[in-house]
Amino acid sequence: MKSIIASTFLALSLASTAQANLIVNGDFEEPQLSGHSWKVFDNIPGWETTMGNSIEIQRNTIVNAQSGDQYVELDSYGNSAMTQSLHLEAGTDYLLSFYYIPRTNRGNNDNGIGVFWDIFDGNFDMFDPENEVISIENQTRKEMPEWMKFSAVLHATSSEMALSFAALGASNSYGGFIDNVSLEAVPEPAAVAIFGLGLAAIAGHRKLTRSNA
């Protein structure tokens, strides 16, 4: 749950084990906007606001979408978070992947995004540090001008799990963009191979961080 796996290794490991995407509205094409526009919603199909008060959908505005025509920003009027509850098979590993691109060239973690994974129950605590599976910090548009894929293997400890994305950078209405979220069951042999490659490649690192020049 705590390991971030480089997407290059994941693609090699999972080339023959593709599964169905379990995420609802992972490319944020609903609700559908028109033209080059953006709109803020309390909730959208598949996703519920769990911090702040908004989920902003943009339609090919600042950048073109990675998948389809729309993507999400979670710092519309201030930092916010969105969560999708998932009915899964307890004890099974799942491959999470999504694409991210910074919006601005500002420092001070202006485009920060955190990804959280927890049991979805009455004690649901999205911001427990133990539940953070990916943290994207100190990225700028200059350093990352194109959409980048991030991936992690997540373990379902319950049949009801929650996947959350949160804006954790400067709360100033300019945040990182998210698109093409996918969650797929991983057959056990593939999961073992992924963990082995990930541990060998990144030696337990959890965060992608860069200092701004």
N, C-alpha and C positions, 0 to 999 in steps of 0.2 A: 504493500500500500504506500510505502514511503519512497519507492524508487521511481525516478524519472528515466525512461528508456529512450535513447536516441531513435528518432523515427526511421533512420536509414537501416539500423539493425532490425527494427520491427518489421519493416517491409520485407526484408530478406527472410525472416523467420516465419512470417505469416502468409507468404505468397500463395500457399496451397490450402489455407485454412480460413478463408473468408466466411464470415457469418453475417446474419441479418443485423442491421442497425436497430438498436432498441430505443433510441432517442426519438421522441416526438418533436417535430419541427426543429430539427437540428441545424437546418440551413436558414431558418428564420424567414421563410417565404410567406408565412402567415402571421398577421394579416397582410394582405398584399397592398403595397403602395403603388403609386403611379409616377411616371417620369423620374426625375432626379430629385428626390424629396426625403424627408425624415419626419417621424412622428413618435411621440412619447405615449406609452401605454402603462396602465397599472399592472396588468398581466397580459400574457399572450398565450396562444395555444401551446400547451406542453410545459410552460414555464410560469412560475409564480414569483412575484417580487418578495424577497425575504429580508431585505435591508434597504433603507431609503424608500423612495416612493415611485420609482419609474424604471421601465425598460425601454430604451430608445432603439427603434429600428431605423436604419438608413438604407436607402435604395440608390446604390451607385452614385454617392455624393462625393465625399472626400477621396475615396478610392473605389475601384470596382470590386464587387463581391468576389470572394474566392469560389463560391458555389452559388449558382443561380444569380439573383440580382440584389439580394438583401443581406444585411449583417447587423450585429448588435453592438451598441455602445452602452456601458453601464455607469456613465458619469454625465448624465444629461443635465440635471439641476444640482447634482452633487453625487458623491459615491453611493452606489446601490449594488444590490446582489439579486441574482435570480436562481431559483432552485427547481429541479424536476425530480419528483418522486418516482421510483422505479420498482416494479415487482420482479424480483430476480430469483435465481436458485441459490439458496444459502450454501456456502462452501465452494462456490464456483469463482474462477478468475475471469475478469472482463478487461478488454482492451479499450481504453479511452483514447480518442484522438480529437483534435480540433486545430483550427488555424487562427493565428493571431498576427496583428500588425499594429505598431504604435500609430497614434494619430499625430503627435506633435514632436518637435525637436527640443522641447523644454527638458531641463534637468529635474532634480528632486523627485524622481520616480513619478513623473506626471502621468505615465501610461500604465501603471502597475495593475496586474490582474492576479488574483489568487483562485485556485481551484480546490474545492473541498469535497470530501466523501465521508458520509456518516450514516449510521442507522437512522431510519426515518421513524421516530417514535416520539413519545411525550418528552423525552430528554434530549431531543435533537439540538445539538450545539454546533452550528456551522463554523464558528470561529475558534473552536478548540484547536490549538496548534498541532495536536496529534492528527487532526482530520485534514490538514492541508497536504495535498498530494503534488501540486505544482505551484510554484511561485515565480512570476515573471516580473522582474524588477529592473529599473534604471535603463529601460530600452528607449531609444529614440528613432524617429523615422529615418534619420540619416544613417544610423547603424543597421537598421532593418527595413529597407525600402520595399520589400516584398512580403507577401503573406508567408509565415513560417508555420510548419506543422509541429505540434507538441503532442506527445503520447505518454501514457503510463498504464501499467497493469494494476488493476484494482481488484481487491478481494471482497466478495460479498459475504459479510459475517451474519447477515440476516436476509430474509426474503423481501424485506422492505428497506431499500436504501435511498439516499438522497444525494444527488449531484448538484453542486452549487458553483457558480462563477461570481466573483465579487471584484469590484473596483477597489483597490487598496492603495492607490497612489494619491496624488494631490486631488482634493475634492474641489474642482474648479470648472466643471462642465466640459472638460477635455480629457477623454479617456482612451484606453486601448480598444481596438475592434476585435470581435470574435465571430467566427463563421464555421460552418460545416462540422458541427459537433457529432461525434459518432461513439457508440458503445456497443461492442460485440463480444459475445461469449468466446472464450479462448479454450480450445481443447487442451487437456492437461499436458500432453507431451510438448505442445507448442509453448505453453506457459512456462514450463521448466526451462526450455531453451531460451526464452526471452529474458527471464530473470538472470540466467547465467551470462548471457551476452551483456546485459545491462550492468551487472555488477563488475564484470571485467572491464567494461569500457569506461564507466564513470565512477567506479569505486565508491558508490554510496552517495554521490552528490545529489541533493534534492533541488537545488535552485540554479536557475540560469541568471547570473548577475553580471553586469558590466558597469564599469565606471565610465562616466561621460568625460570625453576629452575636452 
